[in-house]
Amino acid sequence: MSRSRPVPIVTGISPHQGVPGTQVTLRGENLGLDQNDLIALIICGTDCLVSAKWKSSSKILARLGQAKRGLGDIVVITRSGGRGNANVQFRVFIEEVGPLQESSVWVDESRTVPGRNVVRNIVETTESEDALGLKVDSQKKLDHSVLSKMFPESSGNLRMESFNPAWYLLENHKFTSLADLRHGLKSLQMSITKEEETSKNIHKANLNSLISCVDALSSLNGKINETAKQGKNSWPVTGILAAKIAESRTTADKLFSQVLTRKDKADATRNALSILTRFRFIFYLSGSIDDNMAKGEYATILNDYTRAKSLFNDSEVGLFREVMTNKYYTLVLEEESQQNEGHMASLPLSDNTPGGSYRHAFITELFAVLTEKLQSFWKLSHSYSNSSDEKFQEKQSDIDVKFLSQTNTINVSSWILLNALVPTSLPESVTQQYKDQFVSWPKIDNPTAHMNYLFFSLRSLRGTIRSLLEFQFNRSHVQPLVELCTTIRLKCLGIVVERASEAIRLLSARENWKMDMVSNESKKTALPDLYETEINEILPNVKQILSFNNFPGEVDLFSRERVRQMILDLFVVVMLSFKDCYDQILQLKSTSEQSQQTMQKQRPNRLVMSDASSLSSAGGTDIGSVEGKPRGGQEVTSRKLLISICNIEYVINHLLSVICRRFTDCGVKFAELIFKKSKQKLIHFRHSLIKHYIAVKTATIVAIIDTASYAQLPDEEDVSDFIKELIMCVVFIQAELYLIAPQLTNQVLSVAIETCLEGVVKLISSVDLSQQDNATQVVIDLTALEEAFQKFLSSKMRSALNSIRARLMNKLDRESFQLSMHNFRQALRMATEALQTVDEENPGDNDSTTTDI
C-alpha cells in the first residue's frame, strides 16, 4: 500500500514519565487525518489506541496502559502515512505504597526497594499557607527582630520544634478581627477532626474487605486444626506458613527482649521510687534517728519512733514489717552499747570507732559530772557553812578549801572541754602549766563533724550553766563556763561563716549563663538565687549562736567592742563571697593582659561580634570571643561579663537588703553597717567589671585606628573604610548591651565613642592636610562620625571636631563632600538610626548603682 502522506513523527510527549494510567499528550507532525485514520498507538509496549483521542495532525491525547517499569518507545501507525517513528521516549515508574500509608489491599513488599519514589510523594508546603485558613497580608506582618526579643529561642515556623503559637499569631494576625480569628479556630478544629477520622473512614470504606479477610483466616484456621486432629499432612503450604510465623515470633522476641527487659526494670524502679516517696518517713527513720542522736535531740527520736510504731506496727506489708524489725534490733544494740560504754573508755581514742564517738561520750560525761556530782558537793558545803554546831565551825577552814576546790574544778573542766573541742584556743599559760596532763585528741578532719560537736557542746554547756545557776551557784563560780560558752559561740560562728563562704564560692561550677527576666529593667541567672539559698541555710545556726537568753547573764556578743567588730567582719565576708565566686569564674587578672596583647597584635579582617550567639538569644551558648581564656579552660566572653554585672546589680539592688533584714531577725545587730560595707565593695567590683568590659570592647576600636591610614583614599566618593568599621563596632556593642544589659548602654557607649574620636583626632594630626584630597576626606570622615555619634558627643569633642574642620574649609571640595555624605547616609542609614534612638529605648541607664567611670 502506497503512502500518500509523509510518515508520522512524534517530536514531544508531556509528561515524559508517569505511572500506568497516566494521560499523555503526543505532539509531532503528520499524526493522521482524523480519528479513523489512526491504526495503532503503542506506548512502552502497550496498545493505547482505545483511549487515544485525535485532536489534530500535530496532537493526540492517550492514556497509558499497564506498562512495565522503565523507558519505552512510542509508535504511531496511520492509514495515510504508515508506521512512524518518535524522537522521544516515555519512562514508566510504579508508584509504591509507603510504610505509613493505609491500604485496603495487601502490598507485596518482597520486590520493592524502600525509599524509592519517596521524594516524588512529598507534598510541597510553603510559608504562605495559613494554619487558620485565613488570608495573610505580607505587608502587615510584624518584624522578626521584635518577635525574637519577645520570644527568645522560639519560632513562628509550623515545622520547627520551637514553634510558638503566640509568635505565629502576632506575626500573621496582629490586625485580624476577633470574628475572623474565631472562624479560623473553627477551621483548625475541623481539620484536626478530619485527620483523626481518616483512619476510621478508611476502615469503614473497606469494611467488607476486612470482614472477608477475618472470615477467610477463621475458615483456614478451622481447616488446619481439623486436618491436624485427623493426623493428615495435606496442608504443606500452611505448615510452612505456620513454621515461618513461629520463626518470626521467635525473632521478634529476640529483637525486643532487651527493650522489654529495660522497660520492666524501669517500671520496677519507678514503682520503688513511688513507694519511697510516699512512705519516706519510715524508710528515712533510721537515718533520722542517727542524726538526732548526734545532735542529742532525744525527744525528737522518741516522737519519731512513737509515730512510726503507731502507723506501721500492725501493718501486714512484708517490707514495712522488715523495716520495723530492723528498728527494734537497732534499739537493742543501742542499749547494749550504752551498757558497755564504761568498758570502751579504756580503748585508744578515735572518732571513727564503730561503738560511737568517744569525744561525744567524753563531753556528755563531763557535763554529767558538773551537773550531778558538783551539785552534791555544793549542797554539802552549804550545809557545813550554815550549821551552828561548834565542831562544824572548827572545820570552817577545811570548808573554805572545798569551796576553792569546787571553783578550781569548774575552771579545769572548762580547759579540758576546750582542749577536746578547740585546742588552739587554750591560753598559753594553761598549756604550759598542764601540757603533760592534757590528752592529745585526734584532729577532726571533717568540718561537718567538728561543727556538730561544737553545737552539741554549746547546747549542753548552756544547759549545764543554767542548771548550776538554778542550784544557787555564784556567778563567779560559773564564770569560766560562761567564758567557755562565749569562745565556743565565736568558734561556731567562724566555722558556719567559713563553710557558707566556701559553699558560695563553689557555686561557680553551677553558673549556666542563662538569663531570666526579673522585671522590666532587671535580669539575672540562677546564681543569685543559689547564693540566697546558701545564706538562708545558715540563718538557724546564726540565730542559735547569737541568742543570749539561754541562761541568766549570758553574754551578748555585740556588747564587746572587739568581738563585735570581728563578727561584723565575718558577716561581711560571707556577703562578699558572691564577689569571690565571680572572681573565681572570670579570673580577670589572668585574662586581661592576654586579651590586650591579642587585640594589639592583630586587627580583625572583618567585623564580627565577639559573642555571635548573644544576638540570637540571651540565654544561648557562647560561640567565640577574642578575649583570653582563664586557667580553668572556660572562655570568658564579653557576654559573660555583662551577665556577671547584671547578677551583681541584682544582688546590690534586691538581695543585700533582704539578707540583712533576715540577719536582723536572727539576732544580728548593726546590720546596717554590714549592708553598707558589702554594698560598697560590690559596687566597686561592679565598676571594675564595667571597666574591664569597656577595655575589651575598645581594644578592637584602638586596633582599627592603629592600622588606619590616609595613604590610600577611597576609590569612590564615600567615607573611609575604617570609619565605617568604627561605626559598626559601636553598633555591635550597642546590640550586645541592648540584649543583655540595656541599663549600661549610655555609660559604655559614651566611653567607647570618646575613645574612638580621640584616636581619630590623633590619627588626623599625622596626616598631610596640605593636599585638597586629604583635607576633603578628613572633613568627610569627621562629619560622618559627628552625624553618627551626635547623641554621645561632649562639648569638648564637638569643639575639637569643629576646630579641625574650620582649618580645612578653604581646601574642601564641596561637590565631593556632598556626594560622599549622601552615599554614607544611604549605606549606613540603619546603623545611624539605631545610635540615634538609644536614649528612648534604654530608660534604665539612670540606675542608682551606675556612676561615671
C-alpha positions in Angstrom: 0.0 0.0 0.0 1.5 3.3 -1.1 1.6 6.2 1.3 0.0 9.4 0.1 1.4 11.5 3.0 4.8 11.6 4.9 5.3 9.2 7.8 4.1 10.3 11.3 6.8 11.8 13.5 6.5 12.2 17.3 8.6 15.1 18.5 7.4 15.6 22.0 5.4 14.0 24.8 4.0 15.5 28.0 4.6 14.4 30.7 7.7 12.5 29.9 7.2 10.0 32.8 4.4 8.6 34.9 2.6 5.6 36.4 0.4 3.3 34.4 -2.9 5.1 33.7 -1.3 8.5 33.2 -2.8 10.6 30.4 -0.2 11.8 28.0 -0.2 14.3 25.2 1.7 13.5 22.0 2.9 16.3 19.7 4.5 15.9 16.3 3.9 16.0 12.6 1.6 14.0 10.3 -0.2 12.3 13.1 -3.2 11.4 10.9 -6.1 13.0 9.2 -8.8 12.2 11.7 -9.7 9.7 14.5 -10.4 6.9 11.9 -7.0 7.4 10.3 -5.3 6.0 13.4 -4.5 2.3 13.1 -2.3 1.8 16.2 -0.8 3.8 19.0 1.8 1.9 21.1 3.5 3.4 24.2 6.0 1.4 26.2 4.8 -1.8 24.5 1.1 -1.3 25.4 -1.7 -0.6 23.0 -3.3 2.7 23.8 -5.5 3.1 20.7 -8.7 2.5 22.7 -8.0 5.6 24.9 -6.5 7.7 22.1 -8.2 10.9 21.1 -7.2 12.6 17.9 -7.1 16.3 18.2 -5.2 17.4 15.2 -2.5 16.3 12.8 0.0 17.5 15.4 -1.6 16.5 18.7 -3.0 13.2 20.1 -4.3 12.5 23.7 -4.0 9.0 25.1 -3.9 7.1 28.4 -1.0 4.8 29.3 -1.9 1.1 29.9 -0.4 -1.4 32.3 3.2 -1.0 31.1 6.3 -2.3 32.7 8.8 -0.2 34.7 11.5 1.7 32.6 11.9 3.6 29.4 9.8 2.7 26.3 9.3 3.6 22.7 6.4 5.4 21.1 4.9 4.1 17.8 2.2 5.8 15.8 0.7 4.0 12.7 -1.8 5.7 10.4 -3.5 4.7 7.2 -2.3 7.7 5.3 1.3 7.8 6.5 2.0 4.2 7.7 4.3 3.4 10.6 6.0 6.4 12.0 8.9 7.0 14.4 9.5 9.0 17.5 12.3 11.2 18.7 11.4 10.8 22.4 10.7 8.1 24.9 8.4 7.7 27.9 9.6 6.5 31.3 7.2 4.3 33.4 7.6 4.1 37.2 5.5 2.1 39.6 4.1 4.1 42.5 4.7 2.3 45.8 2.5 2.4 48.9 4.6 3.9 51.7 5.1 2.1 55.0 3.0 4.8 56.8 0.2 4.8 54.2 -3.0 2.9 54.8 -4.1 0.5 52.1 -7.2 -1.7 51.7 -5.3 -4.4 49.9 -2.2 -6.4 50.7 1.0 -4.8 49.5 3.7 -7.2 48.3 7.0 -5.7 49.6 9.2 -8.6 48.7 10.3 -7.0 45.4 10.2 -3.3 46.4 13.1 -1.1 47.4 12.2 1.0 50.5 12.6 4.7 49.9 12.2 4.7 46.1 9.9 7.5 44.8 9.6 8.9 48.3 10.7 12.4 47.2 8.1 12.4 44.5 5.3 11.9 47.0 6.2 14.7 49.3 3.6 17.4 49.3 5.2 20.8 48.9 4.3 23.3 51.5 5.0 27.0 51.7 5.0 29.5 54.4 2.2 31.4 52.7 -0.3 28.6 53.7 -2.1 29.8 56.8 -2.9 27.4 59.6 -6.2 29.1 60.3 -7.3 29.2 56.7 -7.3 33.0 56.7 -5.8 35.4 54.2 -2.4 36.8 55.4 -1.3 40.2 54.2 2.5 40.0 53.9 2.8 43.8 54.2 1.3 43.8 57.7 3.5 41.1 59.2 5.3 42.0 62.4 9.1 42.3 62.2 11.0 39.2 63.2 13.5 41.1 65.2 10.8 42.4 67.5 9.3 38.9 67.9 12.7 37.4 68.6 13.1 39.8 71.6 9.7 38.9 72.9 10.1 35.1 72.4 13.8 34.1 72.6 14.6 30.6 71.4 11.2 30.3 69.7 9.9 30.4 66.2 6.8 31.0 64.2 7.5 28.3 61.7 4.9 25.5 62.0 7.5 22.9 61.0 10.0 23.8 63.7 10.2 22.1 67.1 10.5 25.5 68.8 7.1 26.7 67.3 5.4 29.3 69.5 1.6 29.9 68.8 1.9 33.5 70.2 4.7 34.3 67.8 2.6 32.9 64.9 -0.5 34.9 65.8 1.4 38.2 66.4 3.3 37.8 63.1 0.4 36.9 60.8 -2.8 38.0 62.6 -1.9 41.1 64.6 -4.6 43.1 62.8 -7.1 40.3 62.3 -10.5 40.8 63.8 -11.9 38.7 66.6 -14.6 37.3 64.4 -12.1 36.1 61.8 -10.0 34.5 64.5 -13.0 32.6 65.8 -13.7 31.4 62.2 -10.1 30.4 61.8 -10.2 28.5 65.1 -13.3 26.5 63.9 -11.5 25.8 60.6 -8.4 24.5 62.5 -10.6 22.3 64.8 -12.4 20.9 61.8 -9.1 20.0 60.1 -7.9 18.3 63.2 -11.1 16.3 63.5 -10.8 15.4 59.8 -7.3 14.0 60.3 -8.4 11.9 63.3 -11.3 10.4 61.3 -9.1 9.5 58.3 -8.2 6.1 59.6 -11.8 5.4 60.7 -13.2 6.3 57.3 -10.7 4.0 55.5 -11.8 1.1 57.7 -15.4 2.0 57.2 -15.0 2.2 53.4 -13.2 -1.2 53.3 -15.3 -2.9 56.0 -16.4 -5.7 53.6 -12.7 -6.5 52.7 -11.8 -6.6 56.4 -14.6 -8.9 57.3 -13.8 -11.2 54.3 -10.2 -11.4 55.5 -11.2 -12.3 59.0 -13.7 -14.9 57.7 -11.1 -16.4 55.4 -8.5 -16.6 58.2 -11.0 -18.2 60.6 -12.0 -20.8 58.0 -8.4 -21.5 57.2 -7.6 -21.9 60.9 -10.5 -24.3 61.3 -9.5 -26.5 58.4 -5.9 -26.6 59.6 -7.0 -27.7 63.1 -9.3 -30.3 61.7 -6.6 -31.7 59.5 -4.1 -31.7 62.4 -6.6 -33.7 64.5 -7.1 -36.3 61.8 -3.3 -36.7 61.5 -3.3 -35.8 57.8 -0.5 -33.9 56.2 -2.4 -32.4 53.4 -1.5 -28.8 54.0 2.2 -28.5 53.2 1.9 -24.8 52.3 0.1 -23.8 55.6 2.6 -26.0 57.5 5.5 -24.0 56.1 3.5 -20.8 56.9 3.0 -21.8 60.5 6.7 -22.6 60.9 7.5 -19.2 59.4 5.1 -17.5 61.7 6.6 -19.2 64.7 10.1 -18.3 63.5 9.1 -14.7 63.0 7.7 -14.6 66.6 10.9 -16.0 68.0 12.9 -13.5 66.0 10.7 -10.6 67.2 11.2 -11.8 70.8 14.9 -11.7 70.4 14.8 -8.3 68.8 12.7 -6.7 71.6 13.7 -8.8 74.6 16.3 -6.2 75.7 13.9 -3.3 75.2 11.1 -5.1 77.2 13.6 -6.1 79.9 14.7 -2.4 80.3 11.1 -1.4 80.3 10.3 -3.9 83.1 13.3 -2.6 85.1 12.3 1.0 84.6 8.7 0.2 85.7 10.1 -1.6 88.8 12.4 1.4 89.6 9.6 3.8 89.1 7.3 1.9 91.5 10.1 1.6 94.1 10.7 5.4 93.9 7.0 6.0 94.3 6.9 3.8 97.4 10.0 5.5 98.8 8.4 8.9 98.2 5.0 8.0 99.6 6.4 6.3 102.7 9.7 8.2 103.1 9.1 8.7 106.8 9.5 5.0 107.7 12.5 4.5 105.3 14.3 7.6 106.4 13.6 6.9 110.1 16.9 5.1 110.7 19.0 7.9 109.3 16.9 10.5 111.2 17.5 8.7 114.5 21.2 8.7 113.8 21.3 12.4 113.0 19.2 13.3 116.1 21.4 11.1 118.2 24.5 13.0 117.0 22.6 16.3 117.9 21.5 15.0 121.2 17.8 15.6 120.4 16.4 12.5 122.2 12.8 13.9 122.5 12.7 14.1 118.7 13.8 10.4 118.5 11.1 9.3 120.8 8.4 11.2 118.9 9.5 9.8 115.6 9.7 6.3 116.8 6.3 6.5 118.5 4.8 7.9 115.4 6.3 5.1 113.2 5.2 2.4 115.7 1.6 3.7 115.7 1.5 3.9 111.9 3.3 0.7 110.8 3.4 -1.6 113.8 0.2 -3.5 112.8 0.9 -3.3 109.0 0.7 -6.6 107.0 3.1 -5.4 104.4 6.2 -7.5 104.5 8.6 -4.7 103.6 7.3 -2.5 106.4 7.4 -5.3 109.0 11.1 -5.9 107.9 11.9 -2.2 108.4 10.2 -2.2 111.8 12.1 -5.3 112.9 15.3 -3.5 111.9 14.3 -0.6 114.1 13.8 -2.9 117.1 17.1 -4.5 116.5 18.8 -1.1 116.3 17.3 0.0 119.7 18.6 -3.2 121.4 22.1 -2.6 120.1 22.0 1.0 121.3 21.0 -0.2 124.8 23.9 -2.7 124.8 26.3 -0.1 123.6 25.3 2.2 126.4 25.9 -0.5 129.0 29.4 -1.2 127.6 30.4 2.5 127.3 32.4 2.4 130.5 34.5 -0.6 129.3 35.2 1.1 126.0 36.6 4.2 127.6 39.9 2.4 128.1 40.4 1.9 124.3 42.5 4.3 122.2 40.8 7.5 121.4 39.3 7.7 117.8 36.4 9.5 116.3 35.8 6.7 113.8 35.4 3.7 116.3 32.3 1.7 115.4 31.0 1.9 119.0 30.3 5.6 118.7 32.2 8.9 119.1 34.4 8.9 122.2 34.7 12.7 122.0 30.9 12.8 122.1 30.8 10.4 125.1 33.5 12.4 126.9 31.6 15.7 126.5 28.4 14.1 127.8 30.1 12.5 130.8 31.9 15.7 131.7 28.7 17.7 131.8 27.0 15.0 133.8 29.8 15.3 136.4 29.3 19.1 136.6 25.5 18.9 136.9 25.2 15.9 139.3 28.4 15.4 141.3 29.3 19.0 141.7 25.9 20.0 142.9 26.0 17.3 145.6 29.3 18.7 146.9 27.9 22.3 146.7 24.9 21.3 148.8 27.1 19.6 151.4 29.4 22.7 151.6 26.4 24.9 152.3 25.2 22.6 155.0 28.6 22.8 156.8 28.8 26.6 156.3 25.3 27.3 157.6 25.5 25.0 160.6 25.7 26.4 164.2 27.4 23.3 165.6 30.8 24.1 167.2 32.5 21.1 165.8 31.5 22.1 162.3 32.6 25.7 162.8 36.0 24.4 163.8 36.4 22.9 160.4 35.4 26.1 158.6 38.9 26.4 157.1 38.5 23.0 155.5 35.1 24.1 154.1 36.7 27.2 152.5 39.3 24.9 150.9 36.4 22.8 149.5 34.9 26.0 148.1 38.1 26.8 146.3 38.4 23.2 145.1 35.0 23.4 143.5 35.8 26.6 141.8 39.0 25.2 140.5 37.1 22.1 139.3 34.9 24.2 137.1 37.9 26.1 135.8 39.8 23.0 134.9 36.7 21.4 133.4 36.4 24.4 131.0 40.0 23.9 130.0 39.5 20.2 129.4 36.4 20.8 127.3 38.2 23.5 125.3 41.1 21.1 124.7 38.7 18.5 123.4 36.9 20.9 121.0 39.2 23.8 120.1 42.7 23.0 121.5 44.2 26.0 119.6 42.1 28.4 121.7 43.7 27.4 125.0 45.6 30.2 126.8 49.4 29.8 126.6 49.8 29.9 130.3 47.3 27.0 130.8 49.0 25.0 128.0 52.4 25.3 129.6 51.1 24.5 133.1 49.1 21.4 132.1 50.8 20.4 128.9 51.7 16.9 130.2 48.3 16.3 131.7 46.0 17.2 128.7 45.0 14.4 126.4 46.1 14.8 122.8 42.8 14.4 120.9 42.9 13.3 117.3 42.3 16.1 114.8 38.8 16.3 113.3 39.3 16.5 109.6 35.6 16.5 108.7 34.3 20.1 109.1 30.7 18.9 109.4 31.6 16.6 112.3 33.5 19.4 114.0 30.6 21.8 113.7 28.2 19.1 115.1 30.5 18.6 118.1 30.6 22.3 118.8 26.9 22.8 118.5 26.2 19.8 120.7 28.7 21.1 123.3 27.1 24.6 123.1 23.7 23.3 123.8 24.9 21.0 126.7 27.1 23.8 128.1 24.2 26.3 128.2 22.0 23.7 129.9 24.8 23.0 132.5 25.3 26.7 133.3 21.5 27.2 133.7 21.3 24.2 136.0 24.2 25.4 138.1 22.7 28.9 138.4 19.4 27.4 139.4 21.2 25.5 142.1 22.3 28.9 143.5 25.9 28.7 142.3 27.5 32.2 142.4 28.2 34.0 139.1 31.9 34.0 139.9 31.9 30.2 140.2 30.4 29.6 136.7 32.3 32.5 135.1 34.9 30.1 133.5 32.0 28.2 131.9 30.4 31.5 130.7 33.7 32.4 129.0 34.0 29.0 127.5 30.5 29.4 126.1 31.5 32.7 124.5 34.6 31.1 123.0 32.6 28.2 121.6 29.9 30.5 120.2 32.6 32.5 118.3 34.2 29.4 117.0 30.9 28.0 115.8 30.2 31.3 114.1 33.6 31.2 112.4 33.0 27.7 111.1 29.5 28.5 109.9 30.7 31.5 108.0 33.7 29.6 106.6 31.6 26.8 105.3 29.0 29.1 103.9 31.6 31.2 102.1 33.2 28.1 100.7 29.8 26.8 99.5 29.1 30.1 97.8 32.5 30.1 96.1 31.8 26.6 94.8 28.6 27.8 93.2 30.8 29.0 90.3 30.6 25.5 88.8 26.8 25.8 88.7 26.6 29.0 86.6 24.8 28.2 83.4 24.8 31.8 81.9 21.1 31.6 81.1 19.3 34.8 82.0 15.8 35.2 83.3 13.8 38.4 83.2 13.0 39.5 86.8 11.4 42.9 86.0 11.4 45.3 83.1 14.9 46.6 84.0 16.4 43.6 85.8 17.8 40.3 84.5 19.7 37.6 86.3 20.8 34.0 86.1 20.1 31.3 88.7 23.3 32.0 90.7 21.9 34.9 92.9 19.0 32.6 93.9 21.5 29.8 94.8 23.5 32.4 96.8 20.4 33.5 98.7 19.7 29.8 99.4 23.1 29.2 100.9 22.7 32.3 103.1 19.3 31.1 104.3 20.6 27.7 105.3 23.0 29.3 107.9 20.3 31.5 109.4 19.1 28.9 112.0 22.7 28.3 113.2 23.4 32.0 113.4 20.2 32.6 115.4 21.2 29.8 117.8 24.8 31.2 118.2 23.8 34.8 118.7 20.9 34.2 121.2 21.8 35.3 124.7 18.7 34.3 126.7 19.6 30.6 127.3 20.7 31.2 130.9 20.7 34.3 133.2 23.6 36.6 132.5 24.6 35.1 129.1 26.9 37.5 127.2 25.6 39.4 124.2 28.4 39.0 121.7 27.7 42.5 120.3 28.3 44.1 123.7 32.0 43.7 123.4 33.7 46.1 121.0 36.5 43.8 119.8 34.1 40.8 119.4 31.5 43.0 117.7 33.9 44.2 115.0 35.1 40.6 114.4 31.5 39.4 114.0 30.6 42.2 111.6 33.7 41.4 109.5 32.6 37.7 109.4 29.2 38.6 108.1 30.8 41.0 105.5 33.0 38.1 104.4 30.0 35.8 103.8 28.1 38.5 102.0 31.1 39.2 99.7 31.6 35.5 98.9 29.4 36.2 95.9 32.1 38.5 94.6 34.7 35.8 95.3 32.6 33.4 93.3 32.7 35.6 90.2 36.4 36.3 90.8 36.9 32.5 90.5 34.7 32.3 87.4 36.1 35.2 85.4 39.7 35.3 86.7 40.1 38.7 85.2 43.7 39.2 86.4 44.8 36.2 84.3 42.8 37.2 81.2 43.1 41.0 80.9 46.8 41.1 79.9 46.4 38.2 77.4 43.3 39.8 75.8 45.0 43.2 75.4 48.1 41.6 73.8 46.0 39.7 71.4 44.0 42.7 70.3 47.1 44.8 69.9 48.9 42.3 67.8 46.3 41.8 65.1 43.5 43.7 63.5 40.3 41.8 62.7 40.0 41.3 58.9 36.2 41.5 59.1 33.7 42.9 61.5 32.2 40.2 63.8 30.8 40.3 67.3 32.8 38.5 69.9 29.6 36.9 71.1 27.9 35.8 67.9 25.2 33.9 69.8 24.3 36.8 72.0 22.4 38.5 69.2 20.3 35.4 68.7 19.4 34.5 72.2 20.3 36.0 75.6 20.4 32.5 77.1 22.3 30.6 74.4 25.7 29.1 74.3 28.8 31.1 73.7 30.3 30.6 70.2 33.5 32.5 70.3 35.4 35.5 71.6 38.6 37.3 71.1 39.2 37.5 74.8 41.7 35.3 76.6 40.9 32.0 78.3 41.2 31.6 82.1 43.3 28.8 83.6 40.2 26.7 84.0 39.8 26.4 80.2 36.4 28.1 80.1 36.4 31.1 77.8 35.5 34.4 79.4 33.5 36.4 76.8 32.1 39.9 76.9 28.6 38.4 77.2 29.6 36.7 80.4 31.0 39.9 81.8 27.6 41.6 81.1 25.7 38.8 82.8 28.1 39.0 85.8 27.4 42.7 86.0 23.6 42.1 85.9 23.9 39.5 88.7 26.0 41.9 90.8 23.4 44.6 90.3 20.6 42.3 91.3 22.4 41.4 94.5 23.0 45.0 95.3 19.5 46.3 94.5 17.5 43.4 95.8 19.2 40.7 97.9 21.5 42.7 100.2 18.6 44.5 102.0 16.6 41.2 102.2 19.5 39.2 103.6 20.5 42.0 106.1 16.8 42.1 107.3 16.9 38.4 107.8 20.2 38.7 109.7 18.4 41.3 112.0 15.6 38.8 112.6 18.1 36.2 113.7 19.7 38.5 116.3 22.4 40.2 114.2 22.9 43.8 115.4 24.4 46.7 113.4 23.1 45.0 110.2 23.1 48.5 108.5 26.9 48.5 108.8 27.1 45.1 107.1 24.8 46.3 104.4 26.8 49.5 103.9 30.2 47.8 103.7 29.0 44.9 101.5 27.2 47.3 99.1 30.3 49.5 98.8 32.5 46.5 98.0 30.1 45.1 95.5 29.6 48.4 93.7 33.4 48.8 93.4 33.5 45.3 92.0 30.8 46.1 89.5 32.7 49.2 88.4 35.8 47.1 87.8 33.8 44.6 85.7 32.4 47.5 83.6 35.9 48.9 83.2 37.1 45.5 82.0 34.2 45.2 79.6 35.0 48.6 78.1 38.7 47.8 77.9 37.8 44.6 75.9 35.5 46.4 73.5 37.6 49.5 73.0 40.6 47.3 72.2 39.1 46.5 68.8 38.5 50.2 68.2 42.1 51.0 69.0 43.3 48.2 66.8 41.3 49.6 63.8 42.6 53.1 64.3 46.2 52.0 64.8 46.1 50.3 61.4 44.2 53.0 59.6 45.9 55.4 57.1 45.1 58.1 54.6 47.8 57.0 52.2 45.1 55.4 50.0 41.8 57.2 49.7 38.5 55.5 48.8 38.1 54.8 45.0 34.5 56.2 45.1 33.0 59.2 46.7 32.5 57.9 50.2 33.8 57.9 53.8 36.9 56.0 54.7 36.5 52.3 55.2 38.0 52.4 58.7 35.3 55.0 59.7 32.6 52.5 58.7 34.3 49.8 60.7 34.4 52.1 63.8 30.7 52.9 63.4 29.8 49.2 63.0 31.9 48.3 66.0 29.9 50.7 68.2 26.7 49.4 66.7 27.7 45.8 67.7 28.5 47.0 71.2 25.1 48.6 71.4 23.3 45.5 70.2 25.0 43.3 72.8 24.2 45.8 75.6 20.6 46.1 74.5 20.1 42.3 74.6 21.8 41.7 78.0 22.3 44.9 80.0 20.4 47.8 78.4 20.9 49.9 81.6 24.6 50.2 80.7 24.2 51.3 77.1 24.7 55.1 77.5 27.5 54.6 80.0 29.5 52.2 77.9 28.9 53.8 74.5 29.9 57.2 75.8 33.4 55.9 76.8 33.8 53.8 73.6 32.8 56.7 71.3 35.1 59.1 73.2 38.0 56.6 72.8 37.1 56.3 69.1 37.1 60.1 68.5 40.3 60.7 70.4 42.0 58.0 68.3 40.7 59.5 65.0 41.8 63.0 66.0 45.3 61.7 66.9 45.4 59.9 63.5 44.5 63.1 61.7 47.3 65.0 63.4 49.8 62.9 61.4 48.1 63.4 58.0 49.4 65.8 55.4 46.5 68.2 55.1 48.1 70.5 52.5 46.6 68.3 49.7 43.0 69.0 48.8 42.1 65.3 48.6 43.4 64.5 52.1 41.7 67.6 53.6 38.4 66.8 51.9 38.5 63.2 53.1 39.3 64.2 56.7 36.3 66.6 56.7 34.1 63.9 55.3 35.2 61.4 57.9 34.8 63.8 60.8 31.3 64.9 59.6 30.3 61.2 59.3 31.5 60.4 62.8 29.8 63.5 64.2 26.5 62.7 62.5 26.6 59.0 63.7 27.6 59.8 67.3 25.9 63.1 67.9 23.9 61.7 70.8 27.1 60.9 72.7 29.4 63.8 71.8 30.6 66.1 74.7 31.1 69.8 74.2 34.8 69.3 74.3 34.8 66.8 71.5 32.4 68.9 69.4 34.7 71.9 69.7 37.8 69.8 68.7 36.0 68.4 65.6 34.8 71.9 64.6 38.2 73.4 65.0 39.8 70.8 62.7 37.1 71.3 60.1 37.3 75.1 60.3 41.0 74.9 59.3 40.2 72.8 56.3 37.1 74.5 54.9 39.2 76.5 52.4 40.5 73.3 50.8 37.2 71.5 50.8 35.8 70.0 47.6 32.1 70.7 48.3 30.7 68.6 45.5 32.7 65.6 46.6 31.8 66.3 50.2 28.0 66.3 49.4 28.2 63.2 47.3 30.2 61.3 49.9 27.8 62.2 52.7 24.8 61.1 50.6 26.4 57.7 49.9 27.3 57.4 53.6 23.7 58.1 54.7 22.3 55.6 52.2 24.8 52.8 53.2 24.7 53.2 57.0 21.2 54.5 57.5 20.1 51.7 59.8 23.3 51.9 61.9 23.0 55.7 62.4 19.3 55.5 63.2 20.0 52.8 65.8 22.5 55.0 67.5 20.2 58.0 67.5 17.3 56.1 69.2 19.4 54.7 72.1 18.1 57.2 74.7 14.4 56.4 74.1 15.0 52.6 74.1 17.1 52.5 77.2 15.4 54.4 80.0 17.1 52.2 82.6 20.5 53.9 82.2 19.9 56.1 85.2 20.1 53.2 87.7 21.1 54.0 91.2 24.2 51.9 91.1 25.5 53.5 87.9 28.3 56.0 88.3 30.7 57.6 85.8 33.9 55.7 85.2 
